[in-house]
Amino acid sequence: MNGLGRRLTAVLIAATTTVAMSGCVSRPDSGEASGDGGTIRFTFAPDPVWDYITDQGILAEMEQESGIKIDASSTWDEFGVFAGGHADIVSSASYEVPVIEKETGRDTIVIGKYNMDRSVIIARADNPATTLADLKGQDISAFTAVSATLVWGAYAKKLHDVDFRSGGGDYNIIVSDPQQQADLVEKGEVAACVCLPEFAAPGLRSGELKVLYDGKASSDMYSELVVQGHEGPMINVFLAGSEWAEQNPEQVEFFLDVWQRGLSEWEANNASIIETYPQHFAVEAPEDIAFVQNYVDDHDWFVRDIRFDQSWADNESQVFPLLKETGFMEQDQALPKFRPSESGGAS
């Protein structure tokens, strides 16, 4: 799976809020990571598109044509590797970047976009609730105390004037293993969950579970509440060390070309990619694989363009005023830097 579900112990955005945090990265002993000319050191959690372009020989062909190699390592602790200066590029949620910089001590820049925040609020189908306001005072499962939960907290504050946060507020938020969340909801042990939809595939497919807010994901809520029609917020952007990116523009462009090819392959072949790599979507049974394939048809969280223009960067950055005005981010928190491409991309 991708994005927020992978970052259960990552560096997270709310270091300065009242939410308890775990700093799982260490400060590097020395400054920027440095490549070796034609090599990009890339660290990423397991990903279906990366597996596909690797297994199909697409990556090797592009590397041979360009003379640039991507030295990729797969790990759940992307930020620990990045903090130690052992990676030039990692992935991150866009709204995690400010505290990643603070915790790692590295100056960074966002060079590309990849996955939108697909998290949803799920309850039993027989629960009359339609929003978080209807669940005030109840037990809610979340796969993280921060990250996606904070963004939903900002939406809940803006829409309903309720305090949805871990460690206090108007709800009892229980951090749970994402693979167990749907089961907890189905058994009635919690009223609802902040979930990634693929982890609830069996229950959603059978009709035992439902998605609140008329089926809207976090990215849909952002589009309605913050920036109309915006593609975001992102649970996966590609984040590079600023000095490395400035010194290696050719490598940056090659990296983006590789992922643009990957996104094109996803657009053309997502059904077969899901079937080939179901483990990345937390499904196994054929009927659940089919459910995820159909879900992606209607709620695809992969972007079409890896590159972005300044307009998109400005719109994505509006997540920070949202977090600040709703009390989930300090007013003086520094904001991340974005590297728009001249060729732009969806804004």
N, C-alpha and C positions, 0 to 999 in steps of 0.2 A: 504494500500500500504506500501512499505518498503523504507528504505534507505533515499536517498537525498530528495525525495519529502516530507518526514515527517519533515525535519529539516529547515523549512522556517525561524525560528528565533533562530536557535541553535548557539552555539559557533562554529566559523568557522576558517578556516585555515589562512585567510589573514589579521590577526590583524596587521601585520607589513607592509602590502602593501598599495598602494594608494587607494585601494577599501574601501569604507565606510563599517563599521561593526557594528553589534549590539551585545553587550555582554549580553546574557539573563540569565547568571548564576552568582551566587554570591560565594564569597570565603567562604569556610567552617570555622566555628569557631574553630574546632579542627581537628586533623589529620585524619588518616585512618578510614574508616568505619570498623566495626567489626561485624562478624556474631555471632550466639549463638551456635556454635558447629556444630549441624547437619542441620543448616538452611542457605540457600544461599539467600540473598536479591537481587532480580533481577528486573531491570526496563527496559521496552522495549515498543516501540510504538506498536499499534495493528498489529498482524502478522498472516497470514493464517496457517502457519505450526504449530505455537504455539497453535492456536485455535484447530487445527485438533488433535494433540496429547493429548490435554486436553480433548476434547469432546469424543475421542475414548477410554479414560481411560488408555492410554499408559503411560502418565506421572505419574498418581497415582500408577500404577503397579510398575514402576521403582522406585518411591520414597519408596514404601512399601518394596521392595526387598533390597534396599540399606540402608534404615534408614535415608536418607538425604532428606530434603524437600526444594523445591524451593519456596520461598515466593515472588511471582511475582506481580508486579503492572504495569498496563498499563497506559501510559501517553505519550503525545506529548512532554513534557518537561523532557526528560530523563536526560539531563545534569544538570538541576536545582536540581533534586533529587540527582544525583551523587555528585554534588558540595557540597550539604548540608550534605554529609556523610550518606545518608539514603539508599544507594545501594552499594552492593559489586561489581556488574557487570552491565554494560550497553552496548549498541551498539553505534558504531560510524563509520564514514568513516575512512579508514586508514590514509588518508592525513589530517584529522581534528585533529588527536591526539595531535600533538605538541602544538597547541594553546589551546586545551581543558585542557592540563596540566597547561599551563600558566594561564588560566582564572580561573580554579577551585582550583589551588594550591595543587593538588593531584598528587603524583607519580603513574604512571599507567604502565600497561603492556598488550599487545595484546595477548590473549590466544586462539582465534579461529577465523576462517573466515566463512562468510555466504553468502553475496550477492555481485556480481560484479556490477560495475557502468553501468547501462543500458541506461543512458541518450543519446538522439539522437538530431540531428538538423533536424527540420521538416519545409517544405515550401509547398506552393500550388503546385499541380502537374503541372500546366501550367507555373510555374516560371522556366525559363531556368537555374537557378543557380544549380550548383552541389557541391559547397563548400562554406565555409564562405568567401573566397576571392571574390567570385562573388557578395556578399552582402555588400561589404564595403560601409560605409556611410549610411546604411539603419537602420530602426528601427527593433530591435530584442527583442522578449519577452523571459524572463528567469524566472524560478520559484525561483531563488535565485540570489543575486548579487555576491555570492562567490561560494564556494564548487564546484559543477559540472561546473559552468560557468568558474571558474578559470582553471579547467583542460582543458576545451575546448579552453580557451584562450591560454594555453600553447601549445596545438596542433596547433592552428592557427598561432601562432608566429613561431613555428618550421617549419611548412609546407609552409606558405605563407608570413611570415614576416609582418603580420598585428597585430594591437593592439586591441584585443577583450577583453574588460573589462568594468565593470560598472563605471560610474562617470568619463568618459574620453575615450581616445583612438579613434579608427576609426569607432566606431559604437555607436548608441544610444540604449543602453540596458535598457529595461523597465521591472522592476520586476512585475510579474503578478501572480494572483492566478492560480495554475496549472490546475484547472478545467476549466479555461477560455482561456487557451493559444491556443488550437487548433481552437477555435471559432474565436479568434483574427486573426489567420493566414488565415482561410477560408474567412473571411470578408475583407481581405486585409488591416486591420488596422496595421498590422506589416508584415514584409517580411518573417519572419521565427521565430522559437522559439527553445530554448534549453529545451527540453521536456522529460518527461517520456512517453514511447510509449503507455502505456495502457490508458493514458488520451486523446490520439488522436485516439483511436480505431475506432470510427465511420467514421472519415475522411479517415483514412488509409484503412479501409475495403472498403469504397465506391470508393476509387481511387481519391478522391478530394485532398488528401495530399500525400506527398512523404517524404522519409527520404533521406537526402543528404549523401554524401560520400558513395554512393552505398549501402545504408542501414546499414552502420556500426554504432555500438554503441560505447560509450567511451571505453569500455573494448576491443573492436576490434581494436580501434585506438592505444591503449596502446600496445597491442600485436604486432602491426606492427611497431610503431615508437620508442618504448622504450625497451621492452624485448620481443623478438620473442617467441610467443607461451605461454606467461605468463597468468595465470588465475588471472586477476585483471585489474585495481585497484579495491579495495573493497569499496562499499558504506556502507557495514555493516561488521565490525569485532566486536568481543566481547572483551570489554575492562574492565579489573579488576584493583582494587587498588593493587599496587605492594606488599605492606606489607601483605594484606589479602591473595593474591594468594600464597605468600611464606609460610604463616602460615597454609594454608588450601589446601594442594595439593590433598587430597582425594575429597574434594568438587569440586575443579576445574575439576578433571577427571570425576566426576559424571555429572557435568554440560555439559561437552563436549560429554559424552556418550548420554545424553538426546537429544542434538541437532543433534548428528550423526544419532540417530534413526529417528528424525524428517526429516532429509535430505533423509534418505532411504525411508520414507513414501512419501515424495514429489516426489522422482524419480518414485516410483511405482504408485502413485495416483494423479499426479498433475492435470489432467483434472477434476477429481471429486472434488478436493480441490478448484479449481477455480470456479466450478459450485456451490459448497456449500457456499463459502465465496466470492462472486463476489465484495462485497464492498471493499475488500482489493486490488482489481485490478481496481477500479474506473469504473466498468461496471455494467450494469443492464439488458439491452435487451439481449435476447437469442443469437441474431446474433453477438453481441459484445462480449459476453462470449465465443462464439465459435471462434471469431477472436483471443482473447487473448490466448485461448488454443492452437490454431495453431501457434501463434507467439512464445509461449513458446517452442513449439516443435523445432523451428529453432533458437531461441535466448534465451535459458534458462539462467537466471541470478543467479540462485541458484547453489552453488558449490556442489560437491559430497562428499567432505571430510571436516569436520569441523576442523580437525587438520592439521597442516602444519609442514614442515621441515625447516631447516635453509636456504636451497636453495630458497624456495618459499619466505621466509621473506626477503632475500637479493634482490630478484627480485622485490618484492612489494615496497621495500624501494627506488627503483630507481625513483619513482614518485617525490621524494624530489629534486634530482639533476635536473630533468626536470623542476620543478617549479622554482628552483633557477636560472637556466640558461636562462629562458624565462622572468624573472623579476616578478614572482608572489609569491616569497618567499624570505625572507632575507637570506643572505649567512650564517649568524651565527645562524640561527634558530636550536634549538636542535631537534634531531630526536627521534621518539618513540622507545620503547623497545618491542621486540617480545619474546614470550615463545614457542619455537619449541617443538613439542612432539617427544619422542623417536620413536614412531610408524610412525611418519612423516605424510604423506598425499600428495595430488597432489602438485607438485612444478611447 
